[in-house]
Amino acid sequence: MTADRLENFGASLLQHGPASDRVYLMKLAAADLPALLDHIDGLVARHGYSKVFAKVPAAQAEAFSLRGYVCEARVPGFYRGCDDGWFLARYADPARQQDPAADQVAEVLQLAQAKARPPRPQVVPDGLVCRLATAVDCDAMAELYRQVFASYPFPIHQPDYLRQTLAEQVRYAGIWRGGQLLALASAEMDVAAGHAEMTDFATRPDARGQGLAHLLLQFLERHMPQEGVRLGYTIARATSFGMNITFSQCGYRFGGTLVRNTQISGGLESMNVWYRPLATALTVT
């Protein structure tokens, strides 16, 4: 499946296409309003997209609310620790608001919140190495993503895409046993806004159950303040017990559920937003 396309409108960044059947406003420049909203409406009309998903500062949320957008999640201090982030949605097709997996989504969230605890530092087991990935690792990274995800909203199956993002504002961390890559995750940084999305978690099937996602998350958290990032968040598959429990047990708070928001492995899935200030990120020796 072809990944959705990225494009700029003024200084704002959009992603749209048939894979996730949506327009995703990834980054808003306030000066682009209200023309940006008209542009998004035009994309929906031309392509028949069923949803618009927008991440915006609370200060600009009213302009979207007046166009029929609703808030599905909020993250305090999302922008430079000063302005909250609102995760907004507008449904061109009301049917998309109905999630057939709603009961499982509720079950996963209830269990994840029940397992919340003060975060505990994790130690890398003997024989494993956890480090930042480099450009020479990208072929192995793409292969791992191909093993884990049949399809994905971004072209992480392609080594050239990984090299490009690595050269920009994405940091990848991996866990290796010898020369074999066992697990991988990334931090997609917005240094100007002071936050990073902890995402793209993947573990080889034969390496699961060892807490490697916990290790990667805490490793990336410790690195982020060096990059000027003070808040971590994630948009996790709402039916994934493992990922939601991982973030809950690492001290993240639940921000809301994005209904049938993202295409992963061939289907539209609801996603849970979790967030955590990183000033208290754990240090291990």
C-alpha positions as CSV (number, residue, x, y, z in Angstrom):
1,M,0.0,0.0,0.0
2,T,1.4,3.4,-1.0
3,A,2.0,5.7,2.0
4,D,0.1,9.0,2.2
5,R,1.8,12.1,0.9
6,L,3.4,15.0,2.8
7,E,2.9,18.5,1.6
8,N,3.3,22.1,2.8
9,F,0.7,24.8,2.9
10,G,2.5,28.0,3.7
11,A,4.5,27.1,6.8
12,S,2.1,24.4,7.9
13,L,2.7,20.7,7.2
14,L,0.0,18.2,6.1
15,Q,-0.2,14.5,5.3
16,H,-3.1,13.1,3.3
17,G,-4.0,10.2,1.1
18,P,-6.1,7.0,0.7
19,A,-4.1,4.8,3.0
20,S,-5.4,6.4,6.2
21,D,-8.3,8.0,4.3
22,R,-7.8,11.3,6.0
23,V,-6.1,14.7,6.0
24,Y,-3.6,15.0,8.9
25,L,-2.5,18.5,9.9
26,M,0.8,17.7,11.5
27,K,2.1,21.2,12.2
28,L,0.1,24.4,12.2
29,A,1.5,27.9,11.5
30,A,-1.1,30.3,12.8
31,A,-0.5,32.8,10.0
32,D,-1.9,30.2,7.5
33,L,-5.4,30.5,9.0
34,P,-8.1,30.7,7.8
35,A,-6.9,29.9,4.3
36,L,-5.5,26.6,5.5
37,L,-8.9,25.5,6.7
38,D,-10.3,26.2,3.2
39,H,-7.5,24.2,1.6
40,I,-8.2,21.2,3.9
41,D,-11.9,21.4,3.0
42,G,-10.9,21.3,-0.6
43,L,-8.8,18.2,-0.2
44,V,-11.6,16.4,1.6
45,A,-14.1,17.4,-1.2
46,R,-11.7,16.4,-4.0
47,H,-10.5,13.1,-2.6
48,G,-13.5,12.0,-0.5
49,Y,-11.6,11.6,2.7
50,S,-13.7,10.6,5.7
51,K,-11.7,12.3,8.5
52,V,-9.5,15.3,9.2
53,F,-7.1,15.0,12.1
54,A,-5.3,18.1,13.4
55,K,-2.8,18.8,16.1
56,V,-3.1,22.5,17.1
57,P,-2.3,24.9,20.0
58,A,-5.2,25.6,22.3
59,A,-4.9,29.3,21.3
60,Q,-5.9,28.4,17.7
61,A,-8.5,25.7,18.5
62,E,-11.5,28.0,18.3
63,A,-11.0,28.6,14.6
64,F,-11.3,24.9,14.1
65,S,-14.2,24.4,16.4
66,L,-16.2,26.9,14.4
67,R,-15.6,24.6,11.4
68,G,-17.1,21.6,13.2
69,Y,-13.9,20.1,14.7
70,V,-14.1,18.3,18.0
71,C,-11.4,17.7,20.6
72,E,-10.5,14.0,20.9
73,A,-7.4,14.4,23.1
74,R,-5.4,17.1,25.0
75,V,-1.8,17.3,26.1
76,P,-0.9,20.0,28.7
77,G,2.1,22.1,27.9
78,F,2.5,20.5,24.4
79,Y,4.0,23.7,22.9
80,R,7.1,24.8,24.7
81,G,5.5,24.0,28.0
82,C,3.2,27.0,27.7
83,D,0.3,26.2,25.4
84,D,-1.7,23.0,25.5
85,G,-2.0,20.8,22.5
86,W,-5.5,19.9,21.2
87,F,-5.9,16.8,19.0
88,L,-8.9,17.7,16.9
89,A,-11.1,15.7,14.5
90,R,-13.7,16.4,11.9
91,Y,-15.6,13.5,10.3
92,A,-16.8,14.0,6.7
93,D,-18.3,10.5,7.0
94,P,-20.1,10.0,10.3
95,A,-19.7,6.2,10.0
96,R,-16.0,6.6,10.7
97,Q,-16.8,7.7,14.2
98,Q,-18.2,4.2,15.0
99,D,-15.4,1.9,16.1
100,P,-16.4,-1.9,15.9
101,A,-13.5,-2.5,18.4
102,A,-14.8,0.0,21.0
103,D,-15.3,-2.7,23.7
104,Q,-11.7,-3.9,23.3
105,V,-10.4,-0.3,23.3
106,A,-12.2,0.3,26.6
107,E,-10.8,-2.9,28.0
108,V,-7.2,-2.1,27.0
109,L,-7.4,1.4,28.5
110,Q,-9.0,0.1,31.8
111,L,-6.2,-2.4,32.2
112,A,-3.4,0.0,31.3
113,Q,-4.6,2.6,33.8
114,A,-5.0,-0.1,36.5
115,K,-1.3,-1.1,35.9
116,A,-0.1,2.5,36.3
117,R,2.8,2.9,38.7
118,P,5.8,5.2,39.4
119,P,8.3,4.5,36.5
120,R,11.2,2.2,37.4
121,P,14.5,2.3,35.7
122,Q,15.2,-0.7,33.5
123,V,18.6,-2.3,33.0
124,V,19.7,-3.7,29.7
125,P,20.2,-7.5,30.0
126,D,23.7,-9.0,29.6
127,G,24.5,-9.7,26.0
128,L,22.3,-6.9,24.6
129,V,23.3,-3.4,23.5
130,C,20.9,-0.4,23.4
131,R,22.1,2.5,21.3
132,L,21.1,5.2,18.9
133,A,20.9,4.0,15.3
134,T,23.0,5.5,12.5
135,A,22.6,5.6,8.7
136,V,24.5,2.2,8.3
137,D,21.7,0.5,10.4
138,C,18.9,1.6,8.1
139,D,18.7,-1.5,5.9
140,A,18.3,-3.7,9.1
141,M,15.8,-1.2,10.5
142,A,13.6,-1.3,7.4
143,E,13.8,-5.1,7.4
144,L,12.5,-5.3,11.0
145,Y,9.7,-2.9,10.2
146,R,8.7,-5.1,7.2
147,Q,8.6,-8.1,9.5
148,V,6.4,-6.4,12.1
149,F,4.1,-4.1,10.0
150,A,2.3,-5.2,6.8
151,S,1.6,-1.5,6.2
152,Y,2.1,1.7,8.0
153,P,1.1,5.4,7.7
154,F,4.7,6.4,6.9
155,P,7.2,4.6,4.6
156,I,9.3,3.1,7.3
157,H,9.8,-0.1,5.2
158,Q,12.1,1.9,3.0
159,P,15.8,2.4,4.0
160,D,16.1,5.7,2.1
161,Y,13.2,7.1,4.0
162,L,14.8,6.1,7.3
163,R,18.1,7.7,6.3
164,Q,16.3,10.9,5.4
165,T,14.4,11.2,8.7
166,L,17.5,10.2,10.6
167,A,19.3,13.2,9.0
168,E,16.4,15.5,10.1
169,Q,14.7,15.5,13.5
170,V,14.1,11.8,14.1
171,R,16.2,9.8,16.5
172,Y,16.0,6.0,16.3
173,A,17.1,3.7,19.1
174,G,17.6,0.0,18.8
175,I,18.5,-3.1,20.8
176,W,21.0,-5.5,19.3
177,R,22.3,-9.0,20.2
178,G,25.6,-9.2,18.3
179,G,24.8,-8.0,14.8
180,Q,21.1,-8.9,15.0
181,L,18.6,-6.0,15.5
182,L,15.9,-7.2,18.0
183,A,13.8,-4.1,18.7
184,L,13.5,-0.5,17.5
185,A,11.7,2.7,18.3
186,S,11.9,6.4,17.3
187,A,11.5,9.9,18.8
188,E,10.1,12.3,16.2
189,M,11.2,15.6,17.5
190,D,9.7,19.1,17.1
191,V,12.5,21.0,18.9
192,A,10.9,24.4,18.3
193,A,7.8,23.2,20.1
194,G,9.8,21.2,22.7
195,H,8.1,17.8,22.3
196,A,8.8,14.5,20.7
197,E,6.5,11.7,19.6
198,M,7.7,8.3,20.9
199,T,6.7,6.0,18.1
200,D,7.5,3.2,15.5
201,F,8.0,0.5,18.2
202,A,8.8,-2.8,16.7
203,T,10.2,-6.0,18.2
204,R,11.1,-9.3,16.5
205,P,8.5,-11.9,17.3
206,D,11.1,-14.2,18.9
207,A,12.4,-11.4,21.1
208,R,9.0,-10.3,22.6
209,G,8.2,-10.6,26.3
210,Q,11.6,-9.2,27.5
211,G,10.5,-5.6,28.1
212,L,12.5,-4.3,25.2
213,A,9.9,-1.5,24.5
214,H,10.4,-0.3,28.1
215,L,14.1,-0.1,27.6
216,L,13.9,1.8,24.3
217,L,11.4,4.3,25.7
218,Q,13.5,5.1,28.7
219,F,16.7,5.3,26.5
220,L,15.0,7.8,24.2
221,E,13.6,9.8,27.2
222,R,17.1,10.2,28.7
223,H,18.4,11.4,25.3
224,M,15.7,14.0,24.6
225,P,16.7,16.8,27.0
226,Q,20.1,16.9,25.1
227,E,18.1,17.8,22.0
228,G,16.0,20.5,23.8
229,V,12.9,18.3,24.1
230,R,11.1,18.4,27.5
231,L,7.8,16.5,26.8
232,G,7.3,13.1,25.3
233,Y,4.0,11.7,23.9
234,T,2.8,8.9,21.9
235,I,-0.2,8.0,19.6
236,A,-0.5,4.2,20.4
237,R,-2.7,1.6,18.9
238,A,-5.7,1.6,21.2
239,T,-6.2,-2.2,21.0
240,S,-2.6,-3.0,21.9
241,F,-2.4,-4.2,25.5
242,G,1.4,-4.2,25.4
243,M,2.0,-0.6,24.2
244,N,-0.6,1.0,26.3
245,I,0.6,-0.8,29.4
246,T,4.2,0.1,28.6
247,F,3.4,3.8,28.5
248,S,1.2,3.7,31.6
249,Q,3.9,1.9,33.5
250,C,6.5,4.4,32.4
251,G,4.7,7.3,34.0
252,Y,2.7,8.6,31.0
253,R,-0.8,10.0,31.4
254,F,-3.8,9.3,29.2
255,G,-4.8,12.2,27.0
256,G,-7.7,10.8,24.9
257,T,-8.6,8.4,22.1
258,L,-8.5,9.3,18.4
259,V,-11.3,7.3,16.8
260,R,-10.4,5.1,13.8
261,N,-7.6,7.5,13.1
262,T,-4.7,5.6,11.5
263,Q,-4.2,2.8,9.0
264,I,-1.8,0.1,10.3
265,S,-1.4,-3.3,8.9
266,G,-4.3,-2.9,6.5
267,G,-7.0,-1.5,8.8
268,L,-8.1,1.8,10.4
269,E,-7.4,1.7,14.1
270,S,-8.3,4.0,17.0
271,M,-5.2,5.4,18.8
272,N,-4.6,6.5,22.4
273,V,-2.7,9.6,23.3
274,W,-0.3,9.4,26.3
275,Y,2.1,12.1,27.5
276,R,4.8,12.8,30.1
277,P,7.1,15.7,31.0
278,L,10.7,14.5,30.5
279,A,12.4,16.6,33.2
280,T,12.0,13.6,35.5
281,A,13.2,11.0,33.0
282,L,15.0,8.1,34.8
283,T,18.7,7.6,34.9
284,V,20.2,4.2,35.1
285,T,23.8,3.1,35.2
